[in-house]
Amino acid sequence: MVIKLMVSEENENTAYPWWVIVDPRQSSWCNPHDIWSMITGPFFSRKEAQDYLNDHQHRFTQRAVVSCCSGYASRQYVEACDAGRCKGPYTIRKIHTMPNVPASITNANPGKDK
């Protein structure tokens, strides 16, 4: 399965960001199902998460907030984000397998074509 996402570049000083809505509820007994019921997401921009929260306010308590998380621990998410940032037809991995290709084409070392 291939999924294409528009991930916000506004990363809030977090590597490979994604956002969730956290709706904290007090509970004397905390099991994983209770914790997951307090989290809605993922979203791939703060605006998307905030818009969802605003449009579905009736589903949340007044304490619900949008929070930014890091996807750095997910190898697949990191690779997908890095691949999406590539502006040209070549990725960093391919640069080393393309002999005699000027660096100005690959953007590996701009200005150093030797």
DSSP file (Angstrom, degrees, kcal/mol; ACC not computed):
  #  RESIDUE AA STRUCTURE BP1 BP2  ACC     N-H-->O    O-->H-N    N-H-->O    O-->H-N    TCO  KAPPA ALPHA  PHI   PSI    X-CA   Y-CA   Z-CA
    1    1 A M              0   0    0      0, 0.0     2,-0.5     0, 0.0     0, 0.0   0.000 360.0 360.0 360.0 137.0    0.0    0.0    0.0
    2    2 A V        -     0   0    0      2,-0.0     2,-0.5     0, 0.0     0, 0.0  -0.966 360.0-169.8-117.0 131.1    1.3    3.5   -0.9
    3    3 A I        -     0   0    0     -2,-0.5     2,-0.5     2,-0.0     0, 0.0  -0.983   7.3-156.0-122.5 127.9    0.0    6.5    1.0
    4    4 A K        -     0   0    0     -2,-0.5     2,-0.3     2,-0.0    -2,-0.0  -0.894  18.2-178.7-104.2 131.7    0.7   10.1   -0.1
    5    5 A L        -     0   0    0     -2,-0.5     2,-0.8     2,-0.0    -2,-0.0  -0.928  31.2-136.1-129.0 150.3    0.6   12.8    2.6
    6    6 A M        -     0   0    0     -2,-0.3     2,-0.5    39,-0.0    38,-0.1  -0.895  31.7-168.0-102.4 100.1    1.0   16.5    2.7
    7    7 A V        -     0   0    0     -2,-0.8    38,-0.2     1,-0.1    11,-0.1  -0.774  23.9-113.3 -94.2 131.0    3.1   16.9    5.8
    8    8 A S        -     0   0    0     36,-3.4    -1,-0.1    -2,-0.5    37,-0.0  -0.305   9.4-147.1 -62.8 140.9    3.5   20.5    7.2
    9    9 A E  S    S+     0   0    0      1,-0.1     2,-1.6     2,-0.0    -1,-0.1   0.544  80.0  95.7 -82.5  -8.8    7.0   22.0    7.0
   10   10 A E        +     0   0    0      1,-0.2    36,-0.2     2,-0.1    -2,-0.1  -0.653  52.6 170.9 -83.0  89.2    6.1   23.9   10.2
   11   11 A N    >   -     0   0    0     -2,-1.6     3,-1.2    34,-0.1    -1,-0.2   0.474  36.6-134.5 -89.4  -2.2    7.8   21.4   12.5
   12   12 A E  T 3  S-     0   0    0      1,-0.3     3,-0.1    -3,-0.1    -2,-0.1   0.862  71.7 -59.4  53.9  39.4    7.7   23.2   15.8
   13   13 A N  T 3  S+     0   0    0      1,-0.2     2,-0.4     4,-0.0    -1,-0.3   0.814 111.4 124.1  58.8  34.0   11.3   22.2   16.5
   14   14 A T    <   -     0   0    0     -3,-1.2     2,-0.3    55,-0.1    -1,-0.2  -0.986  65.2-118.9-125.8 132.7   10.4   18.6   16.3
   15   15 A A  S    S-     0   0    0     -2,-0.4    56,-0.9     1,-0.2    57,-0.7  -0.537  92.4  -7.4 -71.5 130.6   12.0   16.0   13.9
   16   16 A Y  S    S-     0   0    0     -2,-0.3    55,-2.5    54,-0.2    -1,-0.2   0.949  95.1-150.4  51.3  65.1    9.5   14.5   11.5
   17   17 A P  E     +A   70   0A   0      0, 0.0     2,-0.3     0, 0.0    53,-0.2  -0.232  28.5 167.9 -73.5 152.2    6.4   16.0   13.1
   18   18 A W  E     -A   69   0A   0     51,-1.8    51,-3.6    -7,-0.1     2,-0.3  -0.943  23.8-133.6-150.4 158.1    2.9   14.8   13.3
   19   19 A W  E     -AB  68  43A   0     24,-2.8    24,-2.4    -2,-0.3     2,-0.3  -0.833  17.4-176.6-122.0 151.6    0.1   16.1   15.4
   20   20 A V  E     -A   67   0A   0     47,-2.5    47,-3.1    -2,-0.3     2,-0.6  -0.937  27.8-122.1-135.8 160.5   -2.6   14.6   17.7
   21   21 A I  E     -AB  66  40A   0     19,-3.0    19,-2.3    -2,-0.3     2,-0.5  -0.940  27.7-160.8-101.6 123.9   -5.5   16.0   19.7
   22   22 A V  E     -AB  65  39A   0     43,-3.0    43,-2.5    -2,-0.6    17,-0.2  -0.926  10.4-175.4-108.9 125.2   -5.1   15.1   23.3
   23   23 A D        -     0   0    0     15,-3.1    41,-0.2    -2,-0.5     2,-0.1  -0.812  17.9-152.4-120.4  87.5   -8.3   15.2   25.5
   24   24 A P        -     0   0    0      0, 0.0     2,-0.4     0, 0.0    39,-0.2  -0.350  15.6-179.0 -69.7 136.5   -7.2   14.5   29.1
   25   25 A R        -     0   0    0     -2,-0.1     2,-0.2     9,-0.1    13,-0.1  -0.994  28.9-116.7-131.0 139.4   -9.7   13.0   31.4
   26   26 A Q        +     0   0    0     -2,-0.4     2,-0.3     2,-0.0     3,-0.1  -0.545  39.3 170.1 -76.2 139.6   -9.1   12.1   35.0
   27   27 A S        -     0   0    0     -2,-0.2     3,-0.1     1,-0.1    -2,-0.0  -0.976  35.9-152.4-150.7 134.8   -9.3    8.5   35.8
   28   28 A S  S    S+     0   0    0     -2,-0.3     2,-0.5     1,-0.2    -1,-0.1   0.747  95.4  48.2 -77.9 -21.8   -8.4    6.6   38.9
   29   29 A W  S    S-     0   0    0     -3,-0.1     2,-0.6     2,-0.0    -1,-0.2  -0.977  73.5-168.2-120.7 122.9   -7.8    3.5   36.8
   30   30 A C        +     0   0    0     -2,-0.5    -4,-0.0    -3,-0.1    -3,-0.0  -0.901  14.4 163.1-117.5 106.7   -5.6    4.0   33.7
   31   31 A N    >>  -     0   0    0     -2,-0.6     4,-1.9     1,-0.1     3,-0.8  -0.781  52.7-100.3-113.5 165.3   -5.5    1.2   31.2
   32   32 A P  H 3> S+     0   0    0      0, 0.0     4,-2.7     0, 0.0     5,-0.2   0.833 121.0  56.2 -55.4 -35.8   -4.2    1.5   27.6
   33   33 A H  H 3> S+     0   0    0      1,-0.2     4,-1.5     2,-0.2     5,-0.1   0.875 107.0  50.0 -65.8 -35.5   -7.7    1.7   26.2
   34   34 A D  H <4 S+     0   0    0     -3,-0.8     4,-0.5     2,-0.2    -1,-0.2   0.915 111.6  48.5 -65.9 -42.3   -8.5    4.7   28.4
   35   35 A I  H >< S+     0   0    0     -4,-1.9     3,-1.6     1,-0.2    -2,-0.2   0.943 111.6  48.2 -63.8 -47.9   -5.3    6.4   27.2
   36   36 A W  H >< S+     0   0    0     -4,-2.7     3,-1.4     1,-0.3    -1,-0.2   0.792 102.7  62.7 -66.4 -26.3   -5.9    5.8   23.5
   37   37 A S  T 3< S+     0   0    0     -4,-1.5    -1,-0.3     1,-0.2    -2,-0.2   0.676  99.4  56.8 -70.7 -13.8   -9.5    7.0   23.9
   38   38 A M  T <  S+     0   0    0     -3,-1.6   -15,-3.1    -4,-0.5     2,-0.4   0.450  98.2  74.4 -92.0  -2.0   -8.0   10.4   24.9
   39   39 A I  E <   -B   22   0A   0     -3,-1.4     2,-0.4   -17,-0.2   -17,-0.2  -0.945  55.1-176.2-120.4 131.5   -5.9   10.7   21.6
   40   40 A T  E     -B   21   0A   0    -19,-2.3   -19,-3.0    -2,-0.4     3,-0.1  -0.993  40.6 -11.8-123.8 129.4   -7.3   11.5   18.2
   41   41 A G  E     -     0   0A   0     -2,-0.4   -21,-0.1   -21,-0.2     2,-0.1  -0.922  37.0-120.6 150.6-173.1   -5.0   11.5   15.1
   42   42 A P  E     +     0   0A   0      0, 0.0     2,-0.3     0, 0.0    -1,-0.2   0.354  45.3 172.6 -87.9 158.9   -2.6   11.5   13.5
   43   43 A F  E     -B   19   0A   0    -24,-2.4   -24,-2.8    -2,-0.1     3,-0.1  -0.893  29.1-142.0-123.0 157.0   -2.7   14.7   11.6
   44   44 A F  S    S+     0   0    0     -2,-0.3   -36,-3.4   -26,-0.2     2,-0.3   0.160  81.5  32.1-114.8  19.0    0.1   16.0    9.4
   45   45 A S  S  > S-     0   0    0    -38,-0.2     4,-1.9     1,-0.1     5,-0.2  -0.925  73.8-124.8-160.6 152.1   -0.2   19.7   10.2
   46   46 A R  H  > S+     0   0    0     -2,-0.3     4,-3.1   -36,-0.2     5,-0.2   0.900 113.4  55.7 -62.5 -39.7   -1.2   21.7   13.2
   47   47 A K  H  > S+     0   0    0      1,-0.2     4,-2.9     2,-0.2     5,-0.2   0.920 105.8  50.1 -60.5 -44.8   -3.8   23.5   11.1
   48   48 A E  H  > S+     0   0    0      2,-0.2     4,-2.1     1,-0.2    -1,-0.2   0.925 114.2  44.8 -59.8 -45.2   -5.4   20.2   10.0
   49   49 A A  H  X S+     0   0    0     -4,-1.9     4,-2.5     2,-0.2    -2,-0.2   0.917 114.5  48.1 -65.6 -43.6   -5.6   19.0   13.7
   50   50 A Q  H  X S+     0   0    0     -4,-3.1     4,-2.7     1,-0.2    -2,-0.2   0.895 110.7  51.4 -66.6 -38.9   -6.9   22.4   14.9
   51   51 A D  H  X S+     0   0    0     -4,-2.9     4,-2.7    -5,-0.2    -1,-0.2   0.911 110.7  48.9 -62.3 -42.0   -9.5   22.6   12.2
   52   52 A Y  H  X S+     0   0    0     -4,-2.1     4,-1.7    -5,-0.2    -2,-0.2   0.930 111.8  48.9 -63.0 -44.8  -10.7   19.1   13.1
   53   53 A L  H  < S+     0   0    0     -4,-2.5    -2,-0.2     1,-0.2     3,-0.2   0.929 113.7  46.4 -60.1 -45.7  -10.9   20.0   16.8
   54   54 A N  H >< S+     0   0    0     -4,-2.7     3,-0.8     1,-0.2    -2,-0.2   0.902 114.5  47.0 -63.5 -41.6  -12.9   23.2   16.0
   55   55 A D  H 3< S+     0   0    0     -4,-2.7    -1,-0.2     1,-0.2    -2,-0.2   0.711 122.2  35.4 -74.6 -20.4  -15.3   21.4   13.6
   56   56 A H  T >< S+     0   0    0     -4,-1.7     3,-2.5    -3,-0.2     4,-0.4  -0.102  71.8 135.7-124.0  33.9  -15.9   18.5   16.0
   57   57 A Q  G X   +     0   0    0     -3,-0.8     3,-1.6     1,-0.3    -1,-0.1   0.792  64.8  68.7 -55.3 -30.6  -15.8   20.4   19.3
   58   58 A H  G 3  S+     0   0    0      1,-0.3    -1,-0.3    -3,-0.2    -2,-0.1   0.700  95.8  55.8 -64.0 -18.0  -18.9   18.5   20.5
   59   59 A R  G <  S+     0   0    0     -3,-2.5     2,-0.3    -6,-0.2    -1,-0.3   0.565 105.7  59.2 -88.3  -9.9  -16.8   15.3   20.7
   60   60 A F  S <  S-     0   0    0     -3,-1.6     2,-0.1    -4,-0.4   -37,-0.0  -0.782  79.8-116.0-121.1 159.4  -14.1   16.7   23.0
   61   61 A T    >   -     0   0    0     -2,-0.3     3,-1.3     1,-0.1    -2,-0.1  -0.360  41.0-101.8 -80.2 172.6  -13.9   18.3   26.5
   62   62 A Q  T 3  S+     0   0    0      1,-0.2    -1,-0.1    -2,-0.1    -5,-0.0   0.641 119.3  65.1 -70.8 -13.0  -12.9   21.9   26.9
   63   63 A R  T 3  S+     0   0    0    -39,-0.2    -1,-0.2     2,-0.0   -41,-0.1   0.465  72.8 123.0 -87.9  -1.5   -9.4   20.7   27.9
   64   64 A A    <   +     0   0    0     -3,-1.3     2,-0.3   -41,-0.2   -41,-0.2  -0.375  38.2 178.4 -64.9 135.9   -8.6   19.1   24.5
   65   65 A V  E     -A   22   0A   0    -43,-2.5   -43,-3.0    -2,-0.1     2,-0.4  -0.943  31.6-115.5-136.1 156.7   -5.5   20.5   22.9
   66   66 A V  E     -A   21   0A   0     -2,-0.3     2,-0.4   -45,-0.2   -45,-0.2  -0.804  36.5-170.7 -90.4 133.0   -3.5   19.9   19.7
   67   67 A S  E     -A   20   0A   0    -47,-3.1   -47,-2.5    -2,-0.4     2,-0.4  -0.972  18.1-132.9-130.3 142.2    0.0   18.5   20.4
   68   68 A C  E     -A   19   0A   0     -2,-0.4     2,-0.3   -49,-0.2   -49,-0.2  -0.777  25.4-173.5 -94.5 134.8    3.0   18.0   18.1
   69   69 A C  E     -A   18   0A   0    -51,-3.6   -51,-1.8    -2,-0.4     2,-0.4  -0.819  22.8-115.3-122.6 163.2    4.8   14.7   18.3
   70   70 A S  E     -A   17   0A   0     -2,-0.3     3,-0.3   -53,-0.2   -54,-0.2  -0.851  11.9-166.0-102.9 134.9    8.0   13.4   16.7
   71   71 A G    >   +     0   0    0    -55,-2.5     3,-2.0   -56,-0.9     7,-0.3   0.202  58.4 114.3 -96.1  14.2    8.0   10.6   14.1
   72   72 A Y  T 3   +     0   0    0    -57,-0.7    -1,-0.2     1,-0.3     6,-0.1   0.786  69.4  58.6 -58.2 -30.6   11.8   10.2   14.4
   73   73 A A  T 3  S+     0   0    0     -3,-0.3     2,-0.8     1,-0.1    -1,-0.3   0.615  89.7  82.9 -76.9 -11.2   11.4    6.7   16.0
   74   74 A S    <>  -     0   0    0     -3,-2.0     4,-2.5     1,-0.2     5,-0.2  -0.832  61.8-165.7 -98.2 107.6    9.5    5.4   12.9
   75   75 A R  H  > S+     0   0    0     -2,-0.8     4,-2.6     1,-0.2     5,-0.2   0.894  89.6  51.1 -58.2 -41.8   12.0    4.4   10.2
   76   76 A Q  H  > S+     0   0    0      1,-0.2     4,-2.3     2,-0.2    -1,-0.2   0.897 111.1  47.2 -65.0 -40.1    9.3    4.3    7.5
   77   77 A Y  H  > S+     0   0    0      2,-0.2     4,-2.6     1,-0.2     5,-0.2   0.907 112.5  49.6 -68.7 -40.7    8.0    7.8    8.4
   78   78 A V  H  X S+     0   0    0     -4,-2.5     4,-2.7    -7,-0.3     5,-0.2   0.938 113.1  46.6 -61.7 -47.5   11.5    9.3    8.4
   79   79 A E  H  X S+     0   0    0     -4,-2.6     4,-2.5    -5,-0.2    -2,-0.2   0.895 112.9  49.6 -63.3 -39.7   12.2    7.7    5.0
   80   80 A A  H  X S+     0   0    0     -4,-2.3     4,-1.9    -5,-0.2    -1,-0.2   0.919 113.1  46.1 -65.9 -43.3    8.9    8.9    3.6
   81   81 A C  H  X S+     0   0    0     -4,-2.6     4,-1.1     2,-0.2    -2,-0.2   0.923 113.9  48.5 -65.2 -43.6    9.4   12.4    4.8
   82   82 A D  H >X S+     0   0    0     -4,-2.7     4,-0.5     1,-0.2     3,-0.5   0.907 111.1  50.1 -63.9 -41.3   13.0   12.5    3.6
   83   83 A A  H >< S+     0   0    0     -4,-2.5     3,-0.9     1,-0.2    -1,-0.2   0.869 107.6  55.0 -64.8 -36.0   12.0   11.2    0.2
   84   84 A G  H 3< S+     0   0    0     -4,-1.9    -1,-0.2     1,-0.2    -2,-0.2   0.736 101.9  57.5 -69.3 -22.8    9.3   13.8   -0.1
   85   85 A R  H << S+     0   0    0     -4,-1.1     2,-0.4    -3,-0.5    -1,-0.2   0.607  78.6 109.5 -83.3 -11.9   11.8   16.6    0.5
   86   86 A C    <<  -     0   0    0     -3,-0.9     5,-0.1    -4,-0.5    -3,-0.0  -0.517  48.6-170.8 -68.6 122.1   13.9   15.6   -2.5
   87   87 A K        +     0   0    0     -2,-0.4    -1,-0.2     3,-0.1     4,-0.1   0.696  62.0  48.8 -89.4 -20.9   13.4   18.3   -5.2
   88   88 A G  S    S-     0   0    0      2,-0.4    18,-0.1    18,-0.1    17,-0.0  -0.403  96.5 -92.7-112.6-172.2   15.1   16.6   -8.1
   89   89 A P  S    S+     0   0    0      0, 0.0     2,-0.4     0, 0.0    17,-0.1   0.531 101.9  71.7 -79.6  -4.6   15.0   13.2   -9.8
   90   90 A Y        -     0   0    0     15,-0.2    -2,-0.4    16,-0.0     2,-0.2  -0.876  65.2-153.2-116.0 143.9   17.9   11.9   -7.7
   91   91 A T    >>  -     0   0    0     -2,-0.4     4,-1.2    -4,-0.1     3,-0.6  -0.669  36.2-103.2-105.0 167.8   18.0   10.9   -4.0
   92   92 A I  H 3> S+     0   0    0      1,-0.2     4,-0.7    -2,-0.2     3,-0.5   0.876 121.4  56.2 -57.6 -38.5   21.0   11.0   -1.7
   93   93 A R  H 34 S+     0   0    0      1,-0.2     3,-0.4     2,-0.2    -1,-0.2   0.849 106.7  49.6 -63.8 -33.7   21.3    7.2   -2.0
   94   94 A K  H X4 S+     0   0    0     -3,-0.6     3,-1.3     1,-0.2     4,-0.3   0.717  92.3  76.8 -79.8 -20.2   21.5    7.3   -5.8
   95   95 A I  H >< S+     0   0    0     -4,-1.2     3,-1.2    -3,-0.5    -1,-0.2   0.895  93.8  50.9 -57.3 -41.0   24.2   10.0   -5.9
   96   96 A H  T 3< S+     0   0    0     -4,-0.7    -1,-0.3    -3,-0.4    -2,-0.2   0.622 108.6  52.0 -75.4 -11.8   26.9    7.5   -5.0
   97   97 A T  T <  S+     0   0    0     -3,-1.3    -1,-0.2    -4,-0.2    -2,-0.2   0.276  92.0  81.1-105.8  10.3   25.8    5.1   -7.8
   98   98 A M    X   -     0   0    0     -3,-1.2     3,-1.1    -4,-0.3    -1,-0.1  -0.739  66.6-165.0-117.6  82.9   25.9    7.6  -10.6
   99   99 A P  T 3  S+     0   0    0      0, 0.0    -2,-0.0     0, 0.0    -3,-0.0  -0.337  70.4  16.7 -66.8 148.2   29.5    8.0  -11.8
  100  100 A N  T 3  S+     0   0    0      1,-0.2     0, 0.0    14,-0.0     0, 0.0   0.675  86.0 135.1  66.1  20.8   30.4   11.0  -14.0
  101  101 A V    <   -     0   0    0     -3,-1.1    -1,-0.2    -6,-0.2     5,-0.1  -0.897  62.0-114.1 -98.5 122.6   27.2   12.9  -13.1
  102  102 A P    >>  -     0   0    0      0, 0.0     3,-1.5     0, 0.0     4,-1.3  -0.236  16.0-129.0 -57.5 140.2   28.0   16.6  -12.4
  103  103 A A  H 3>>S+     0   0    0      9,-0.4     4,-2.2     1,-0.3     5,-0.7   0.788 105.9  67.7 -61.6 -28.0   27.4   17.6   -8.7
  104  104 A S  H 345S+     0   0    0      1,-0.2    -1,-0.3     2,-0.2     9,-0.1   0.798 101.3  48.7 -64.3 -25.5   25.3   20.6   -9.9
  105  105 A I  H <45S+     0   0    0     -3,-1.5    -1,-0.2     1,-0.2    -2,-0.2   0.896 118.7  36.9 -77.3 -41.9   22.7   18.1  -11.3
  106  106 A T  H  <5S-     0   0    0     -4,-1.3    -2,-0.2    -5,-0.1    -1,-0.2   0.623  97.6-136.4 -86.4 -12.7   22.6   16.0   -8.1
  107  107 A N  T  <5 +     0   0    0     -4,-2.2    -3,-0.2    -5,-0.2    -4,-0.1   0.686  66.9 126.4  63.5  19.4   22.9   19.1   -5.7
  108  108 A A  S   <S+     0   0    0     -5,-0.7    -4,-0.1     1,-0.3    -5,-0.1   0.934  88.9   3.3 -71.3 -45.4   25.4   17.0   -3.7
  109  109 A N  S >  S-     0   0    0     -6,-0.3     3,-2.3     3,-0.1    -1,-0.3  -0.647  85.1-147.6-139.1  78.3   28.1   19.7   -3.8
  110  110 A P  T 3  S+     0   0    0      0, 0.0    -6,-0.1     0, 0.0     3,-0.0  -0.186  83.3  17.0 -53.4 131.7   26.8   22.7   -5.7
  111  111 A G  T 3  S+     0   0    0      1,-0.1     2,-0.6     2,-0.0    -7,-0.0   0.387 102.1  97.5  89.1  -4.2   29.5   24.5   -7.6
  112  112 A K    <   +     0   0    0     -3,-2.3    -9,-0.4     1,-0.1    -3,-0.1  -0.797  35.6 158.1-119.5  87.0   31.9   21.5   -7.5
  113  113 A D              0   0    0     -2,-0.6    -1,-0.1     1,-0.2    -2,-0.0   0.296 360.0 360.0 -92.5   9.5   31.6   19.7  -10.8
  114  114 A K              0   0    0    -12,-0.1    -1,-0.2   -11,-0.0   -14,-0.0   0.460 360.0 360.0 -94.9 360.0   35.0   18.0  -10.6
